[in-house]
Amino acid sequence: MAGQVFLQDRLLAGCVAATLLLSALFITFPGIDLAVSELFYDPAAGFAAKHVGVLRTLREVGSLVPLTVVLLLGATLVLKLLSPLRRSLCSPRLALYFVSLYLLGPALLVNGVLKAVMDRPRPVNVSDFGGASAFLPAWHMGGEVLGHRSFVSGEAALVACLLPLVAFVPPARRRTAGLLIGVFVVMVSMNRVAFGGHFLSDVTISIALIATLATVLHRLLYGRWAAAFSDPRMEVRLTRIGIECNYALHDLALAAARRGRALAAAAGRQLQAAGSQLVSAGRLALSFGAAASSAIRGIRVRRLSQVTPNRS
């Protein structure tokens, strides 16, 4: 356990150092971003890579694969809550780890915070590549662009969430898994640079931030709070929460049914009262009709008696 904690601390320190070094590098030498993006830019065709079918498919796969992973893992937690007496389909701590990583990383940190305060324009919008905006370095705040923010890359952050999978692969296959996942992350991230959607600093710093967050979460769930979030305790906790939720849903369903029956009864009473009023109105109309008919017949008889001569 002490050796595992030591490795986790070293990995966390390395991720933090990588984030700081990358940030310092691109802030000090912002021309690196322009030079790398220029490799994929043609003055006549712009960033032509975004029109290549294979690369467009790679972008779709790069978003679909990590989203599928998190949705499947999240579904196991939902199924456990819906059927609390059944055992979880996979490790509940593993599912909680990746769902938390996706929510805190790409959803909150990247799209919720950084893209909201960093006004860096994308390469396709920069004047160096035919756009109308001035180039801004990484971590720049308060620029002239209010939309289409480039820093940091959300898609690179999304696919980087697959990197921690290496820690859960058997040691004998860990190196192969790490190589395959790493190549996939690099390909998807550089694809965004080739499309002119992001600078090199956008994707590299994004990956470093997600790696740092993933290490922190792993240090907490599998290190400092390992006992509290062990699979047996998670099973018990999820079972209790699921039972309470089912009871609450049952009570809500009963309350809704009672409310529905009460509304139906009230509506029935209102319809019955309205029917009674219609019957009374009908009877009153018939009475008026009969009286009117009698009055008309009386008038006709009087007129007839006045017109007919008296034979006596």
C-alpha positions as CSV (number, residue, x, y, z in Angstrom):
1,M,0.0,0.0,0.0
2,A,2.8,2.4,0.8
3,G,4.5,1.7,-2.5
4,Q,1.2,2.3,-4.4
5,V,0.7,5.6,-2.6
6,F,4.3,6.6,-3.4
7,L,3.7,5.8,-7.1
8,Q,0.5,7.8,-7.1
9,D,2.2,10.8,-5.5
10,R,5.0,10.6,-8.1
11,L,2.5,10.4,-10.9
12,L,0.5,13.3,-9.5
13,A,3.6,15.4,-9.2
14,G,4.6,14.5,-12.8
15,C,1.1,15.5,-14.1
16,V,1.2,18.8,-12.3
17,A,4.8,19.5,-13.5
18,A,3.8,18.6,-17.1
19,T,0.8,21.0,-17.0
20,L,3.0,23.9,-15.6
21,L,5.9,23.2,-18.0
22,L,3.6,23.1,-21.1
23,S,1.8,26.3,-20.0
24,A,5.1,28.1,-19.5
25,L,6.5,26.8,-22.8
26,F,3.5,28.0,-24.9
27,I,3.2,31.3,-23.0
28,T,6.9,32.0,-23.5
29,F,7.1,30.8,-27.1
30,P,3.6,31.4,-28.5
31,G,5.0,31.1,-32.0
32,I,5.0,27.3,-31.6
33,D,1.3,27.2,-31.9
34,L,1.3,29.3,-35.1
35,A,4.1,27.2,-36.6
36,V,2.4,23.9,-35.9
37,S,-1.0,25.1,-37.2
38,E,0.7,26.5,-40.3
39,L,1.8,22.9,-41.2
40,F,-1.9,22.0,-41.9
41,Y,-2.9,25.3,-43.5
42,D,-3.1,26.1,-47.2
43,P,-3.7,29.7,-48.2
44,A,-5.8,28.6,-51.1
45,A,-7.8,25.8,-49.4
46,G,-7.5,26.7,-45.7
47,F,-7.4,23.7,-43.3
48,A,-8.2,21.1,-46.0
49,A,-7.9,18.2,-43.6
50,K,-11.4,18.9,-42.2
51,H,-12.8,17.8,-45.6
52,V,-11.1,14.4,-45.6
53,G,-13.7,11.7,-44.9
54,V,-11.4,9.4,-42.9
55,L,-10.3,12.2,-40.6
56,R,-13.9,13.3,-40.1
57,T,-14.8,9.7,-39.1
58,L,-11.8,9.7,-36.7
59,R,-13.3,12.8,-35.0
60,E,-16.7,11.2,-34.6
61,V,-15.1,8.0,-33.2
62,G,-12.9,10.1,-30.9
63,S,-16.0,11.5,-29.3
64,L,-18.2,8.4,-29.5
65,V,-15.8,5.9,-27.8
66,P,-15.3,7.9,-24.5
67,L,-19.0,8.9,-24.3
68,T,-20.0,5.2,-24.8
69,V,-17.6,4.2,-22.0
70,V,-19.0,6.7,-19.5
71,L,-22.6,6.0,-20.5
72,L,-22.2,2.3,-20.0
73,L,-20.5,2.7,-16.6
74,G,-23.1,5.3,-15.5
75,A,-25.8,2.9,-16.6
76,T,-24.5,0.2,-14.2
77,L,-25.0,2.6,-11.3
78,V,-28.5,3.5,-12.5
79,L,-29.4,-0.2,-12.9
80,K,-28.1,-0.9,-9.4
81,L,-30.3,1.8,-8.0
82,L,-33.3,0.6,-9.9
83,S,-32.7,-3.1,-8.8
84,P,-30.9,-2.6,-5.5
85,L,-31.1,-6.2,-4.5
86,R,-29.1,-7.3,-7.5
87,R,-25.3,-7.2,-7.6
88,S,-23.7,-4.4,-9.7
89,L,-22.7,-5.4,-13.2
90,C,-19.2,-4.0,-12.7
91,S,-17.1,-2.5,-9.9
92,P,-19.2,0.4,-8.5
93,R,-16.0,2.2,-7.5
94,L,-14.7,1.9,-11.1
95,A,-18.0,3.3,-12.4
96,L,-18.0,6.1,-9.9
97,Y,-14.4,7.0,-10.7
98,F,-14.9,7.4,-14.5
99,V,-18.3,9.1,-14.2
100,S,-16.8,11.6,-11.7
101,L,-13.8,12.1,-14.0
102,Y,-16.0,12.9,-17.0
103,L,-18.3,15.2,-15.0
104,L,-15.5,17.1,-13.3
105,G,-13.1,17.2,-16.3
106,P,-14.7,17.8,-19.7
107,A,-18.0,18.9,-18.4
108,L,-17.1,21.2,-15.5
109,L,-13.4,22.2,-15.7
110,V,-13.1,22.5,-19.5
111,N,-16.5,23.5,-20.8
112,G,-17.9,25.0,-17.7
113,V,-15.0,27.0,-16.4
114,L,-12.0,27.4,-18.8
115,K,-14.0,28.0,-22.0
116,A,-16.2,30.5,-20.2
117,V,-13.3,32.7,-19.1
118,M,-10.6,32.2,-21.8
119,D,-11.4,34.2,-24.9
120,R,-8.8,32.7,-27.2
121,P,-9.9,32.5,-30.9
122,R,-9.6,29.2,-32.8
123,P,-7.0,29.0,-35.6
124,V,-9.6,29.2,-38.3
125,N,-10.7,32.6,-36.9
126,V,-7.1,34.0,-36.5
127,S,-5.9,36.6,-39.1
128,D,-2.8,34.5,-39.7
129,F,-5.0,31.8,-41.2
130,G,-7.5,34.0,-43.0
131,G,-9.7,34.9,-40.1
132,A,-10.6,38.3,-38.6
133,S,-9.3,37.9,-35.0
134,A,-5.8,38.5,-33.6
135,F,-3.8,35.6,-32.3
136,L,-3.8,35.1,-28.5
137,P,-1.5,32.9,-26.5
138,A,-2.6,30.1,-24.2
139,W,-4.2,31.0,-20.9
140,H,-5.2,34.5,-22.3
141,M,-8.2,36.1,-20.7
142,G,-10.3,39.0,-21.8
143,G,-9.6,38.9,-25.5
144,E,-11.8,40.3,-28.3
145,V,-13.5,37.0,-29.1
146,L,-16.7,36.2,-27.3
147,G,-17.5,32.9,-29.1
148,H,-15.8,29.9,-30.7
149,R,-13.3,29.7,-27.9
150,S,-10.2,27.6,-28.5
151,F,-8.6,27.1,-25.0
152,V,-8.8,24.3,-24.0
153,S,-9.9,21.5,-26.2
154,G,-13.0,19.8,-25.1
155,E,-12.6,16.8,-27.4
156,A,-9.0,16.3,-26.3
157,A,-10.2,16.4,-22.7
158,L,-13.0,13.9,-23.5
159,V,-10.7,11.3,-25.2
160,A,-8.0,11.9,-22.5
161,C,-10.4,10.4,-20.0
162,L,-9.6,7.0,-21.5
163,L,-6.0,7.2,-20.3
164,P,-6.8,6.0,-16.7
165,L,-8.1,2.7,-18.2
166,V,-4.5,1.6,-18.3
167,A,-4.4,1.4,-14.5
168,F,-7.2,-1.1,-14.5
169,V,-5.8,-3.5,-17.1
170,P,-3.9,-6.6,-15.9
171,P,-0.1,-5.8,-15.5
172,A,0.9,-8.2,-18.3
173,R,-1.2,-6.2,-20.9
174,R,-0.8,-2.8,-19.4
175,R,2.0,-1.7,-21.7
176,T,0.1,-2.7,-24.8
177,A,-3.1,-1.0,-23.6
178,G,-1.2,2.1,-22.7
179,L,0.4,2.3,-26.2
180,L,-2.9,1.8,-28.0
181,I,-4.9,4.3,-25.9
182,G,-2.0,6.8,-26.0
183,V,-1.9,6.6,-29.9
184,F,-5.6,7.0,-30.1
185,V,-5.6,10.0,-27.8
186,V,-2.7,11.6,-29.9
187,M,-4.5,10.9,-33.2
188,V,-7.8,12.4,-32.1
189,S,-6.1,15.4,-30.5
190,M,-3.9,16.2,-33.5
191,N,-6.8,15.7,-35.7
192,R,-8.4,18.8,-34.1
193,V,-5.2,20.8,-34.8
194,A,-5.2,19.6,-38.5
195,F,-8.9,20.8,-38.7
196,G,-7.9,24.3,-37.5
197,G,-10.2,23.8,-34.5
198,H,-7.5,24.0,-31.9
199,F,-3.9,25.0,-31.4
200,L,-1.3,22.5,-30.2
201,S,-1.3,24.1,-26.7
202,D,-5.1,23.7,-26.5
203,V,-4.9,19.9,-26.8
204,T,-1.7,19.2,-24.9
205,I,-2.6,21.3,-21.9
206,S,-6.1,19.9,-21.9
207,I,-4.7,16.3,-21.8
208,A,-2.3,17.3,-19.0
209,L,-5.2,18.8,-16.9
210,I,-7.3,15.7,-17.3
211,A,-4.4,13.5,-16.4
212,T,-3.8,15.6,-13.3
213,L,-7.5,15.4,-12.3
214,A,-7.6,11.6,-13.0
215,T,-4.6,11.1,-10.8
216,V,-6.2,13.1,-8.0
217,L,-9.4,11.1,-8.2
218,H,-7.5,7.9,-8.2
219,R,-5.4,9.0,-5.2
220,L,-8.7,9.7,-3.3
221,L,-10.9,6.7,-4.3
222,Y,-8.1,4.1,-4.4
223,G,-5.8,5.6,-1.9
224,R,-6.8,7.9,1.0
225,W,-10.5,7.0,0.9
226,A,-10.0,3.4,-0.3
227,A,-11.8,1.8,2.6
228,A,-14.8,4.1,2.4
229,F,-15.2,3.5,-1.3
230,S,-14.4,-0.2,-1.5
231,D,-16.7,-2.3,-3.7
232,P,-18.4,-4.1,-0.7
233,R,-19.2,-0.8,1.0
234,M,-20.3,0.8,-2.3
235,E,-22.6,-2.2,-2.9
236,V,-24.2,-1.8,0.6
237,R,-24.5,2.0,0.2
238,L,-26.0,1.7,-3.3
239,T,-28.4,-1.0,-2.1
240,R,-29.6,1.2,0.7
241,I,-30.0,4.3,-1.6
242,G,-31.7,2.2,-4.2
243,I,-34.2,0.8,-1.7
244,E,-34.9,4.3,-0.3
245,C,-35.4,5.7,-3.8
246,N,-37.7,2.8,-4.7
247,Y,-39.8,3.5,-1.6
248,A,-39.9,7.2,-2.5
249,L,-40.9,6.5,-6.0
250,H,-43.6,4.1,-4.8
251,D,-44.9,6.8,-2.4
252,L,-44.9,9.3,-5.2
253,A,-46.8,6.9,-7.5
254,L,-49.4,6.3,-4.8
255,A,-49.8,10.0,-4.1
256,A,-50.1,10.7,-7.9
257,A,-52.7,7.9,-8.1
258,R,-54.7,9.3,-5.2
259,R,-54.5,12.8,-6.7
260,G,-55.7,11.4,-10.1
261,R,-58.6,9.6,-8.5
262,A,-59.5,12.8,-6.6
263,L,-59.4,14.9,-9.7
264,A,-61.4,12.3,-11.6
265,A,-64.1,12.3,-8.8
266,A,-64.2,16.1,-8.8
267,A,-64.5,16.2,-12.5
268,G,-67.3,13.6,-12.3
269,R,-69.2,15.6,-9.8
270,Q,-68.8,18.7,-11.9
271,L,-70.0,16.9,-15.0
272,Q,-73.0,15.5,-13.0
273,A,-73.9,19.0,-11.7
274,A,-73.6,20.4,-15.2
275,G,-75.8,17.5,-16.5
276,S,-78.4,18.3,-13.8
277,Q,-78.3,22.0,-14.8
278,L,-78.7,21.0,-18.5
279,V,-81.7,18.8,-17.6
280,S,-83.3,21.6,-15.6
281,A,-82.7,24.0,-18.4
282,G,-84.2,21.6,-20.9
283,R,-87.3,21.1,-18.7
284,L,-87.6,24.9,-18.4
285,A,-87.3,25.3,-22.1
286,L,-90.0,22.7,-22.7
287,S,-92.3,24.5,-20.2
288,F,-91.7,27.8,-22.0
289,G,-92.3,26.1,-25.3
290,A,-95.6,24.6,-24.1
291,A,-96.8,27.9,-22.7
292,A,-95.9,29.7,-25.9
293,S,-97.7,27.1,-27.9
294,S,-100.8,27.4,-25.8
295,A,-100.7,31.2,-26.1
296,I,-100.4,31.0,-29.9
297,R,-103.3,28.6,-30.1
298,G,-105.5,30.9,-28.0
299,I,-104.6,33.9,-30.2
300,R,-105.6,31.9,-33.3
301,V,-108.9,30.8,-31.8
302,R,-109.8,34.4,-30.9
303,R,-109.0,35.7,-34.3
304,L,-111.0,32.9,-35.9
305,S,-114.0,33.7,-33.8
306,Q,-113.8,37.3,-34.8
307,V,-113.6,36.5,-38.5
308,T,-116.3,33.8,-38.6
309,P,-119.9,35.2,-38.7
310,N,-122.4,34.3,-36.1
311,R,-125.0,32.0,-37.6
312,S,-127.4,32.4,-34.7
